[in-house]
Amino acid sequence: MATQAQEKKFPKITEEGLEDLRARIGVAIENTVEPWNYEATRDAIRHYAHGIGDDNPLWCDPAYAEKSSYGGIVALPSFLFTTSRIVSGYCGGLPGVHAMWAGADWTWHKPVLRGDTIRTEAHLKDLIAHQTRFAGRAYQQIYHVDFYNQHGDHVAECDSYVFRTDRDEARERGSKYDSVKGKVETIDPAQLEEWFDLYRNEEVRGSAPRYWEDVAVGDTLPKMMKGPMTVTGFIGYAQGWGGLYIRTNKLHFQLIDAHPGLGIPNKFGIKDVPERVHWDDDFAREVGTPGAYDYGPERCSWLTHHMTNWIGDDGFLTRHTCQIRRHNPDGDVIFITGEVVRKFEEDGKKFVEVQQRAETHRGEMSAIGTAVAQLPSKG
């Protein structure tokens, strides 16, 4: 039986905290932590691309990109996660209450080119109550962010959301992960070698146009692999993305000093940030997950990577909706599949819609996505 001290280990969701959040809906966010990247430099784009395992030369190779229709390096769609902490999961209110990034609905209006500087405007859009099996009472906190370049062009917009949950409740319920909790599964080397063929044979469409006329409803996209998940991989993503609360020394002190609710004591009694669920197994288990796990924006970026590989240099990803369904802990392997479900024309442009699924090597649903992309036409 849990003791009273254990039950009160973490701050709880309160009506007072919820009322404070509701009062912020629709109010422009003026004072927030600065983004990881203000500018889409060659290095910033490459670091993010490599952080999700994307080696498309359109993002990384100036000589290759110079021959494309862009005339130079262009940022991959998900790069914009690095230009706003809010779209990436930084949320206000309910200090000390756990936040899990769980999805995004992106619209891209224009490409982000090398050298572009990005400015954002953001506000809390909605707060929705849910009853979940994983954590009991939870609140979906939805933010809207608009992205503008140095010319004032509206390049993209996004609704992204986190779920706020009571950590103690999540740990106690935690049945969602009973089948994997506490287990370390060794994957057969022969099986890994078979899966690695997906990496060896991964197709980057590149400069060969995928014409709208050559695509049919029911066509399937090549299966994409991500993983096996490792803490090294999670840190590799954070290097390109920037994380939310990763600070060192004096800057770490200043963060915790200004926001005491962020400081959760580690095994040494030192206050550390909640983001450490992505590399600290013990702390990850305290919030009800099997162990250290991947980042939500990382997984959303894997799904958009799946799309950009397929549409090629002359395609343009215009919409993408991603919903996160479970954590991917250390040791998981993820497979992403897709199917064309619609072809349509709008304002003289040709589009396809693709439904995506991401599943673990155990067949568990990890994420779902819906993408709309403009393709070149032969006509």
C-alpha positions in Angstrom: 0.0 0.0 0.0 1.3 3.4 -0.9 2.2 5.7 2.0 0.8 9.2 2.3 4.2 10.6 1.6 4.4 8.6 -1.6 0.9 9.7 -2.7 2.0 13.3 -2.4 5.4 13.0 -4.0 4.5 15.2 -7.0 2.2 18.2 -7.4 -1.4 17.6 -8.4 -3.7 19.1 -10.9 -5.9 21.6 -9.0 -9.0 23.6 -9.9 -7.1 26.8 -9.1 -4.4 25.8 -11.6 -6.9 25.0 -14.2 -8.7 28.3 -13.8 -5.3 30.1 -14.2 -4.8 28.2 -17.5 -8.3 28.9 -18.8 -7.6 32.6 -18.3 -4.7 32.4 -20.7 -6.7 31.0 -23.6 -6.4 33.3 -26.7 -3.8 35.6 -25.0 -0.6 36.2 -27.0 2.4 34.7 -25.3 5.0 37.5 -25.0 7.5 36.2 -22.5 8.8 32.7 -23.1 12.1 30.9 -23.5 14.0 31.6 -26.7 14.1 29.0 -29.4 17.0 26.7 -30.1 17.3 28.2 -33.6 16.4 31.6 -34.8 17.9 31.1 -38.2 17.9 28.2 -40.8 21.6 28.0 -41.2 23.3 25.2 -43.1 24.5 23.6 -39.9 21.2 24.0 -38.0 19.3 22.3 -40.8 21.9 19.5 -41.1 22.0 18.9 -37.4 18.2 18.5 -37.2 18.1 16.3 -40.2 20.8 14.0 -38.8 19.0 14.1 -35.4 16.1 12.2 -37.0 18.3 10.0 -39.2 17.5 11.9 -42.4 20.4 12.0 -44.9 18.4 13.6 -47.8 21.0 15.7 -49.7 18.4 18.4 -50.3 18.8 19.4 -46.7 22.5 18.7 -46.3 24.5 18.9 -49.5 25.0 22.4 -51.0 26.2 21.1 -54.4 23.3 18.8 -54.8 20.7 21.3 -53.6 22.0 24.0 -55.9 20.7 21.9 -58.8 17.2 21.6 -57.4 14.3 24.0 -58.0 15.2 25.7 -54.8 18.6 26.7 -56.0 20.2 25.8 -52.6 19.7 24.0 -49.3 16.1 24.0 -48.0 15.0 23.1 -44.5 13.1 19.9 -44.0 9.5 20.6 -42.9 10.0 19.4 -39.3 13.0 21.8 -38.8 10.5 24.4 -37.6 10.3 22.4 -34.3 13.6 24.0 -33.5 12.3 27.5 -33.9 9.7 27.4 -31.2 9.8 25.8 -27.7 6.0 26.1 -27.5 5.3 24.0 -30.6 7.7 21.4 -29.2 6.0 21.0 -25.8 7.0 23.9 -23.6 3.9 24.7 -21.7 2.8 27.1 -19.0 0.6 26.6 -15.9 0.2 23.7 -13.4 3.8 23.9 -12.1 5.3 20.4 -11.4 2.5 18.6 -13.2 3.8 16.2 -15.9 3.4 17.2 -19.5 3.5 14.7 -22.4 3.7 16.0 -25.9 1.1 14.0 -27.9 0.6 15.5 -31.3 0.6 18.2 -33.9 -1.4 19.5 -36.8 1.0 21.3 -39.2 0.3 23.4 -42.3 3.2 24.6 -44.4 2.6 27.6 -46.8 6.1 28.2 -48.1 9.5 26.5 -47.9 12.1 27.6 -45.4 15.3 28.3 -47.2 18.9 28.4 -46.0 19.5 31.8 -44.3 15.8 32.5 -43.5 15.2 33.9 -40.0 12.1 32.7 -38.3 9.8 34.7 -36.0 6.8 33.1 -34.2 3.6 34.2 -32.6 1.9 31.8 -30.1 -1.1 31.5 -27.8 -2.9 28.9 -25.8 -5.8 27.7 -28.0 -7.8 25.4 -25.8 -7.8 23.2 -22.6 -9.8 20.0 -22.9 -10.6 17.5 -20.1 -10.1 13.8 -20.8 -10.4 10.6 -18.8 -7.5 8.3 -19.7 -6.6 4.7 -18.9 -3.0 5.5 -18.6 -3.2 8.4 -16.1 -6.8 8.9 -15.1 -7.8 12.6 -15.3 -5.8 14.4 -17.9 -6.0 17.8 -19.7 -5.1 18.4 -23.3 -3.4 21.7 -23.5 -3.4 23.0 -27.1 -1.2 25.8 -28.5 -1.3 27.5 -31.8 1.9 28.8 -33.3 2.4 30.9 -36.5 5.8 31.0 -38.2 7.0 34.0 -40.3 10.3 34.6 -42.2 12.3 37.7 -42.3 10.2 39.1 -45.2 7.0 38.7 -43.1 5.8 35.7 -45.2 3.6 33.3 -43.2 5.6 30.1 -43.9 3.7 27.7 -41.6 1.3 27.3 -38.7 0.7 24.5 -36.2 -1.6 23.4 -33.5 0.4 21.2 -31.0 -0.7 19.8 -27.7 0.5 18.2 -24.5 -1.4 16.1 -22.0 -1.0 17.2 -18.4 -1.3 14.2 -16.0 -0.7 13.5 -12.3 2.6 11.7 -12.2 1.6 9.6 -9.1 -1.6 8.5 -10.7 0.1 7.6 -14.0 2.7 5.5 -12.1 0.0 3.7 -10.1 -2.2 3.0 -13.1 0.5 2.3 -15.7 -1.3 -0.9 -17.0 -0.7 0.3 -20.5 2.9 -0.9 -20.3 2.5 -4.0 -18.0 3.7 -6.3 -20.8 7.0 -4.5 -21.2 7.6 -2.9 -17.8 10.8 -4.1 -16.2 11.8 -6.3 -19.2 14.9 -6.0 -21.3 14.3 -7.9 -24.5 17.3 -9.1 -26.5 16.7 -8.9 -30.2 18.0 -11.8 -32.2 21.0 -10.6 -34.3 19.7 -12.3 -37.4 16.4 -10.5 -37.0 18.2 -7.2 -36.7 20.2 -7.9 -39.8 17.0 -8.6 -41.7 15.4 -5.3 -40.4 18.6 -3.4 -41.3 17.9 -4.1 -44.9 15.3 -1.4 -44.6 18.1 1.0 -43.9 20.4 -0.4 -46.6 17.6 -0.1 -49.2 15.9 3.1 -48.0 14.8 5.1 -51.1 15.2 8.8 -51.1 13.2 9.9 -54.2 15.4 12.9 -54.7 15.5 14.6 -58.1 13.4 12.0 -59.9 9.9 13.6 -59.9 7.0 11.6 -58.6 4.2 12.8 -60.8 0.6 13.1 -59.6 -0.6 11.2 -62.6 1.6 8.2 -61.7 0.1 7.8 -58.2 -3.1 5.8 -57.6 -5.3 5.5 -54.5 -4.2 2.3 -52.8 -0.5 2.7 -53.6 1.6 1.9 -50.6 4.7 3.8 -49.5 8.0 1.9 -48.7 8.2 0.8 -45.1 10.6 3.0 -43.1 12.5 1.8 -40.0 13.5 3.9 -37.0 15.6 2.4 -34.2 16.4 0.3 -32.3 15.7 3.0 -29.7 18.6 3.9 -27.5 19.3 6.7 -25.1 22.1 7.7 -27.4 19.6 8.2 -30.2 17.3 10.3 -27.9 20.3 12.5 -27.1 21.2 12.7 -30.8 17.8 14.1 -31.5 18.1 16.6 -28.7 21.4 17.8 -30.2 19.6 19.0 -33.3 16.3 20.0 -31.7 17.6 21.6 -28.6 15.3 20.1 -26.0 13.0 22.1 -23.7 14.9 22.4 -20.4 18.4 21.1 -21.1 20.7 23.6 -19.4 24.1 23.4 -17.7 25.7 24.9 -14.6 24.7 28.6 -14.0 22.0 28.4 -16.7 20.5 25.3 -15.1 20.5 27.1 -11.8 18.8 30.2 -13.3 16.1 28.0 -14.9 15.3 26.2 -11.6 15.6 29.3 -9.6 13.1 31.1 -11.8 10.7 28.1 -12.1 10.9 26.1 -8.9 8.2 23.7 -10.1 10.6 22.4 -12.7 13.1 21.1 -10.2 12.5 17.5 -9.3 15.1 16.0 -7.0 17.2 13.1 -8.4 18.8 10.3 -6.5 21.4 12.7 -5.1 18.8 15.2 -4.0 19.8 17.6 -6.7 16.9 19.3 -8.5 16.8 18.3 -12.1 14.3 18.9 -15.0 11.4 16.6 -15.9 12.8 16.2 -19.4 15.2 13.6 -18.0 12.4 11.0 -18.5 14.2 10.7 -21.9 17.5 9.5 -20.5 16.8 8.5 -16.8 15.1 5.1 -16.6 14.3 5.4 -12.9 12.6 8.7 -13.3 10.7 7.6 -16.4 9.3 4.7 -14.4 8.1 7.1 -11.8 5.8 8.6 -14.3 4.4 5.2 -15.3 6.4 4.4 -18.4 8.7 1.3 -18.9 11.9 3.4 -19.1 13.6 6.2 -20.9 11.7 7.0 -24.1 11.8 9.0 -27.3 10.5 12.5 -27.9 7.1 13.3 -29.3 8.3 15.9 -31.9 11.0 13.4 -32.9 8.4 10.8 -33.8 6.3 13.4 -35.7 9.4 14.2 -37.6 10.0 10.5 -38.5 6.5 10.5 -40.1 7.2 13.7 -42.1 10.6 12.1 -43.1 8.7 9.1 -44.4 6.7 11.5 -46.6 9.6 13.7 -47.9 11.6 10.6 -48.9 8.6 9.5 -51.0 7.4 12.8 -52.7 10.9 13.8 -53.8 12.5 17.2 -54.3 9.7 18.5 -56.5 6.9 17.6 -54.1 5.8 19.9 -51.2 4.4 18.6 -47.9 1.5 21.0 -47.2 -0.3 19.3 -44.2 0.6 16.8 -41.6 -1.3 15.6 -38.6 0.4 13.3 -36.1 -1.1 11.6 -33.0 1.2 9.9 -30.5 -0.3 6.7 -29.1 2.3 5.3 -26.7 5.9 5.9 -25.7 8.8 4.2 -27.5 11.1 3.1 -24.7 14.8 2.1 -25.1 15.0 -1.1 -27.1 11.9 -0.6 -29.3 12.1 -0.8 -33.1 9.6 1.3 -35.1 8.2 0.6 -38.6 6.3 3.3 -40.5 4.0 2.4 -43.3 1.7 4.5 -45.5 -1.1 4.3 -48.1 -2.5 6.8 -50.6 -6.1 7.3 -49.7 -7.1 10.3 -51.9 -6.1 12.2 -54.9 -7.5 15.7 -55.6 -7.1 19.0 -57.3 -7.4 22.4 -55.7 -6.8 25.9 -57.2 -5.1 24.2 -60.2 -2.7 22.2 -58.0 -2.5 18.4 -57.6 -2.5 16.8 -54.2 -2.4 13.3 -52.6 -3.5 12.3 -49.1 -1.6 9.6 -47.3 -2.5 7.7 -44.1 0.5 6.6 -42.0 0.9 4.1 -39.2 3.9 3.6 -36.9 4.1 0.4 -35.0 6.7 -1.2 -32.7 8.4 -4.5 -33.5 5.8 -6.1 -31.1 3.0 -4.8 -33.3 1.9 -2.0 -30.8 0.5 1.2 -32.3 3.1 4.0 -31.7 1.6 6.8 -33.8 -0.7 7.6 -36.6 -0.4 10.3 -39.2 -2.3 11.9 -42.1 -0.3 13.8 -44.7 -1.3 16.0 -47.7 1.4 16.7 -50.3 1.4 18.6 -53.5 3.0 16.7 -56.4 4.3 17.9 -59.8 2.0 17.2 -62.8 2.8 16.1 -66.3 0.1 18.3 -67.7 
